[in-house]
Amino acid sequence: MRRWSQYALLSIAVLGWAGAVWIAYALLVRLGWFGVLLIGLGILVPALCAELHEDSPAASQQLLRRQYQQTFEGTPESRLARWAAKLERHRNLYIARTLGIALTLLGLNEFILHQL
């Protein structure tokens, strides 16, 4: 990849994170700890939905058969490669879920504490 395209991608990522930080700060200033709760839920819900939709075969025979074939057929190396990719994806979802749960509980507890 060329150097100017790396800088373009990096600047887009920085602008995206700056926008996310600005929205989080605005929620925190306007809503207080309830804003932290909303940010936590905003992180937690997509992470949970992504994990549920990936592992759910939706009780269809065709999907169950394909999932069985992906799990048990093929060479041992290809099965290990698929398993490693799945573990990596679950690791990232675990981090997002943990962050979402922590922010949600922090926001809820502090909101209740400051309202009572």
Buried (B, 14 or more C-beta within 10 A) or exposed (E): EEEEEEEEEEEEEEEEEEEEEEEBEEBBEEBBBBBBBBBBBBBBEEBBEBBEEEEEEEEEEEEEEEBEEEEEEEEEEEBEEEEEEEEEEBEEBEEBBEBBBEBBEBBBEBBEEEEE
